[in-house]
Amino acid sequence: MTNTTPPLSPISAKTTAEKQNKFEKFKSEKDGLEIRSDLEHFAQIGWEAMDETDRIHRLKWLGVFFRPVTPGKFMIRLRVPHGIITSTQLRVLADIVQRCGDDGCADVTTRQSIQLRGIRIEDLPDIFRRFESVGLSSLQSAMDNVRNITGSPVSGLEASELYDTRELVQQVQDMITDSGKGNPTFTNLPRKFNIAIDGGRENSVHGEINDVAFLPAFKGEIFGFNVLVGGFFSASRVAPAIAMNVWVMPDQVVALCEAILLVYRDHGLRANRQKARLMWLIDQWGVEKFRDVVEQQIGFTLEPEAETDAIDRVRRDHIGLYPQQQSGLNYVGLCVSAGRLEASDMYELARLAEVYGTSELRLTVEQ
């Protein structure tokens, strides 16, 4: 294939000051991850004495949200790749929620993650230490970062699944966050970015509303993924993801995610935040040019998409009792009303997972 696309231009984040909106200005002044070194100081001086940009915006790079409706009570958004959490991790989160008293609670999100509410700035350093002790992280979970990566909640359990995506999702997460240490390469995207990877037959991740979605597809007997790009779901615009005309094998998924993110980082639109998601770049370029530039970035020829994907079943919920692919075992799906959990609920769910299961809990996108 002959590539006629011109060389990549310099990162568009380096726009002139007069073209920058207020978000791009404060992002250019200081990388959001740098605020980690200030947490102890913030805990000492209190939220009211903090710089306003740090309090309202930069803390979001650590997954911490200032809530004007609950002054002094913050929210933390976790990264829970594939929506998989252990009973030990859930107990730590329950401890944190309980420590917040009547203001404390947790929400299960539509990206298979958990948010903690009622957090005091004074407690953040200790909370982050507790996260680290059990392998949890909230880094890069908000603002202009890649959000929690979703996958089928029954991956590795569902008898009819085509590919277990758990390890693949973790590999993409590790690439984006430098294995949880924080990765400045991807902390200055034009806007938020959603990735979904599904190895089942039901499109349980709602791939069409993600910026990038990998859906199962075969070429002959070889398994891979067809790639959708540009999904957009908001109050201002709803646009389903479109075919990128790319098919990749599982061992190419991480590289393709990296290439797409770099192209979006360097070329995405930044002047108007209402028109900065990936779909707006694809609208401007056309999907063919977008594909060509990504191919140039990745450094090898991308295969065209498979004729059809392998999504051949109606999406269902997971409430109830279902047989697993493991002989004699079943999984149980529960409904969490409004996605809201109190500390007592979290302790009990952790106990149930240990007594009757493998100490593992799965979250879905259906909240």
C-alpha positions in Angstrom: 0.0 0.0 0.0 1.4 3.4 -1.0 1.1 6.1 1.8 0.7 9.6 0.4 0.0 11.2 3.7 2.4 14.0 4.6 4.7 13.6 7.7 3.1 14.2 11.1 3.0 17.8 12.1 4.3 19.0 15.5 2.0 18.4 18.5 -1.0 20.7 18.2 -0.9 21.3 21.9 1.9 23.8 21.1 -0.6 26.3 19.8 -0.1 29.9 20.1 -1.3 31.6 23.3 -4.0 33.6 21.5 -5.6 30.4 20.2 -5.7 28.6 23.6 -8.8 28.4 25.7 -8.4 28.6 29.4 -8.1 24.8 29.7 -5.3 24.6 27.2 -3.6 27.5 28.9 -3.4 26.0 32.4 -2.5 22.6 30.9 0.5 24.2 29.1 1.6 25.8 32.4 1.9 22.5 34.4 1.2 18.8 33.7 -1.7 17.7 35.9 0.3 14.7 37.3 2.8 17.1 38.9 0.2 18.0 41.5 0.9 14.6 43.2 3.8 16.2 45.0 1.5 18.9 46.5 -1.0 16.6 48.2 0.7 16.7 51.6 0.7 20.5 51.4 -2.9 20.6 50.4 -3.8 18.4 53.3 -2.1 20.9 55.6 -3.5 24.1 54.3 -7.1 22.9 53.5 -9.2 23.1 50.4 -10.1 26.8 50.8 -6.5 27.9 50.7 -5.7 26.0 47.5 -5.1 27.7 44.2 -8.4 27.7 42.4 -7.0 26.0 39.2 -5.4 23.3 41.3 -8.5 22.7 43.3 -11.1 22.7 40.5 -9.1 21.3 37.6 -5.6 19.9 38.2 -6.7 17.5 41.0 -8.8 15.8 38.3 -5.6 14.3 36.9 -5.4 12.3 40.1 -9.1 11.5 39.8 -10.1 13.9 42.5 -13.1 16.2 41.9 -14.0 19.4 43.8 -17.8 19.4 44.2 -19.3 23.0 44.5 -22.5 21.5 45.8 -20.7 19.9 48.7 -17.9 22.4 49.6 -15.0 20.6 51.3 -16.2 17.2 50.3 -14.4 15.8 47.2 -15.1 12.8 45.0 -12.5 10.3 43.8 -12.9 8.3 40.6 -11.0 5.0 40.5 -9.5 3.2 37.5 -10.9 -0.3 37.5 -9.8 -1.8 34.2 -12.4 -4.3 32.8 -14.5 -3.5 35.9 -12.8 -6.2 37.9 -12.1 -5.6 41.6 -11.1 -7.9 44.5 -12.8 -8.3 47.9 -9.6 -6.9 49.5 -9.8 -3.8 47.3 -13.5 -3.3 47.9 -12.9 -3.5 51.7 -10.3 -0.7 51.5 -12.8 1.4 49.6 -15.5 0.6 52.2 -13.1 1.7 55.0 -12.6 5.0 53.2 -16.4 5.5 52.7 -17.1 4.6 56.3 -14.4 7.1 57.4 -16.4 9.9 55.7 -19.4 9.3 57.9 -22.8 10.3 56.7 -21.3 12.1 53.6 -19.6 8.9 52.4 -20.9 6.6 49.7 -19.7 5.0 46.5 -21.1 5.0 42.9 -20.7 2.3 40.3 -20.2 4.2 37.0 -21.2 3.6 33.4 -17.5 2.8 32.6 -17.3 -0.1 35.1 -15.6 2.0 37.7 -16.2 3.2 41.2 -16.4 6.8 42.5 -16.1 7.6 46.2 -17.9 10.6 47.7 -17.5 12.7 50.8 -13.7 12.8 50.7 -11.8 15.4 52.7 -8.7 17.0 51.3 -6.9 16.3 54.6 -7.3 12.6 54.0 -6.0 12.4 50.4 -2.4 11.5 51.2 -3.5 8.5 53.4 -6.1 7.4 50.9 -3.6 7.3 48.1 -1.2 5.2 50.2 -4.1 2.8 50.9 -4.9 2.6 47.2 -1.3 1.8 46.4 -1.2 -0.9 49.1 -3.9 -3.0 47.3 -3.1 -2.2 43.7 -5.7 0.5 43.1 -5.2 3.8 41.3 -7.2 6.9 40.3 -4.5 8.5 38.2 -5.5 9.8 34.8 -9.2 9.0 35.3 -10.7 12.4 34.6 -10.2 15.6 32.5 -8.4 15.2 29.2 -7.2 11.6 29.8 -8.2 8.1 28.7 -11.0 7.0 30.9 -11.6 3.6 32.4 -11.2 0.9 29.8 -14.2 -1.3 29.5 -14.7 -5.0 28.6 -17.3 -7.7 28.9 -18.1 -8.2 32.6 -18.2 -11.9 32.1 -14.9 -12.3 30.2 -13.3 -15.6 31.2 -16.6 -16.8 32.5 -19.1 -16.8 29.7 -19.1 -20.1 27.8 -19.9 -18.6 24.4 -17.2 -15.9 24.5 -14.7 -15.7 21.6 -11.7 -14.2 23.4 -10.9 -13.4 27.0 -9.9 -9.7 26.9 -8.9 -9.3 30.6 -5.1 -9.4 30.0 -5.5 -7.2 26.9 -7.4 -4.5 28.7 -4.7 -4.5 31.4 -2.0 -4.2 28.9 -3.7 -1.1 27.3 -4.2 0.4 30.8 -0.5 -0.2 31.6 0.6 1.5 28.4 -1.6 4.5 29.0 -0.7 4.9 32.7 2.9 3.5 32.7 1.7 0.6 34.9 -0.1 2.9 37.3 2.8 5.3 37.8 1.3 8.0 35.6 2.3 8.7 32.0 2.7 12.3 30.8 2.7 11.1 27.2 -1.1 10.8 27.4 -2.1 13.5 30.0 -2.6 16.3 27.5 -5.2 15.0 25.1 -7.6 17.5 23.5 -10.5 16.0 25.5 -11.5 12.8 27.3 -11.1 9.5 25.4 -13.0 6.2 25.8 -11.8 2.8 24.8 -13.8 -0.5 24.9 -12.5 -4.0 24.1 -15.1 -6.8 23.8 -14.4 -10.5 23.1 -18.0 -11.6 23.5 -20.9 -12.0 21.1 -23.2 -9.3 22.6 -21.3 -6.0 22.4 -21.9 -5.6 26.1 -19.6 -2.6 26.2 -21.7 -0.4 23.9 -18.8 -0.1 21.5 -20.6 2.4 19.3 -20.4 5.2 21.9 -16.6 4.9 22.5 -13.9 6.9 20.8 -12.3 3.5 19.9 -13.9 0.1 20.2 -12.6 -3.3 19.4 -15.3 -5.8 18.4 -14.6 -9.5 17.7 -14.3 -10.4 14.0 -12.8 -13.4 12.1 -10.9 -13.5 8.9 -11.3 -17.1 8.0 -10.4 -19.1 11.2 -8.2 -16.3 12.5 -9.6 -14.2 15.4 -9.1 -10.5 15.6 -11.0 -7.2 16.1 -12.8 -4.8 13.8 -12.1 -1.3 14.9 -14.7 1.5 15.4 -13.7 5.1 16.0 -15.3 8.4 16.9 -18.2 7.4 19.1 -19.7 10.5 20.8 -22.6 10.6 23.3 -23.4 13.9 25.0 -26.2 16.4 25.4 -24.8 18.4 22.5 -24.2 15.6 20.0 -24.8 11.9 19.6 -22.8 10.2 16.9 -22.2 6.5 16.8 -18.6 5.2 16.1 -17.9 4.5 12.5 -15.8 1.7 10.9 -12.1 2.6 10.6 -11.7 -0.2 8.0 -9.1 -1.8 10.2 -8.8 -5.4 11.5 -6.1 -6.2 14.1 -5.1 -9.3 15.9 -5.0 -9.2 19.7 -1.3 -8.7 19.9 -1.7 -5.5 17.8 -4.3 -3.8 19.9 -2.0 -2.0 22.3 0.1 -0.6 19.5 -3.0 0.6 17.6 -4.4 2.3 20.8 -1.1 4.0 21.2 -0.9 5.2 17.6 -4.5 6.5 17.7 -3.9 8.3 20.9 -0.7 9.9 19.6 -2.4 11.1 16.4 -5.3 12.5 18.5 -2.9 14.2 20.9 -0.9 15.8 18.1 -3.7 16.7 15.7 -6.9 16.9 17.7 -8.9 20.1 17.7 -8.3 22.2 20.9 -9.7 25.7 20.3 -13.3 24.8 21.2 -13.8 22.2 23.9 -17.3 21.5 22.6 -15.7 20.3 19.4 -12.6 18.6 20.6 -13.5 14.9 20.8 -12.0 12.5 18.3 -15.1 12.5 16.1 -14.6 16.2 15.3 -11.1 15.4 13.9 -12.4 12.6 11.9 -15.2 14.9 10.6 -12.5 17.4 9.5 -10.1 14.9 7.9 -12.4 12.1 6.8 -11.9 8.6 8.1 -9.6 7.6 5.1 -7.0 10.3 6.0 -7.4 9.5 9.7 -6.6 5.8 8.9 -3.6 6.8 6.8 -2.1 9.0 9.5 -2.6 6.3 12.1 -0.9 3.8 9.8 2.0 6.1 9.4 2.3 6.5 13.1 2.1 2.8 13.9 4.7 2.0 11.3 3.2 -1.1 9.6 0.4 -1.7 7.1 -3.0 -2.0 8.7 -5.3 -4.8 7.5 -8.7 -3.8 6.1 -11.7 -4.8 8.3 -13.2 -8.2 8.3 -16.4 -8.4 6.2 -18.5 -8.7 9.3 -18.0 -8.7 13.1 -19.0 -11.6 15.3 -21.6 -9.8 17.3 -24.5 -12.2 16.8 -26.5 -12.1 20.0 -28.9 -9.6 21.6 -27.3 -7.7 24.5 -28.7 -8.8 27.8 -28.3 -7.9 31.4 -26.4 -10.1 33.8 -28.8 -10.2 36.7 -29.5 -13.7 38.0 -27.7 -17.0 38.0 -25.7 -18.2 35.0 -23.5 -21.2 34.2 -19.8 -20.5 33.7 -17.5 -22.0 31.1 -15.8 -23.7 34.1 -17.7 -27.0 34.7 -20.0 -27.0 37.7 -19.6 -23.3 38.5 -22.0 -20.3 38.1 -21.8 -16.6 38.4 -24.5 -14.4 40.1 -25.4 -11.0 38.8 -26.9 -8.4 41.3 -28.7 -5.1 40.7 -27.2 -2.1 42.5 -30.1 0.4 42.8 -29.0 3.7 41.1 -25.5 2.4 41.2 -25.2 3.7 44.8 -23.4 1.7 47.6 -23.0 2.5 51.3 -20.0 1.2 53.3 -22.1 -1.6 54.8 -23.1 -2.8 51.3 -19.5 -2.9 50.2 -18.4 -4.9 53.2 -21.2 -7.4 52.6 -20.4 -7.7 48.9 -16.8 -8.4 49.8 -17.9 -11.1 52.2 -20.2 -12.8 49.7 -17.4 -12.8 47.1 -15.1 -14.5 49.6 -17.5 -17.0 51.0 -19.2 -18.1 47.8 -16.8 -17.1 45.0 -13.2 -16.4 44.2 -13.0 -13.1 46.0 -13.5 -11.3 42.7 -16.3 -8.9 41.8 -17.2 -7.6 38.3 -18.9 -4.3 37.5 -20.9 -3.6 34.3 -21.6 -0.5 32.2 -25.3 -0.8 32.8 -25.8 1.6 35.6 
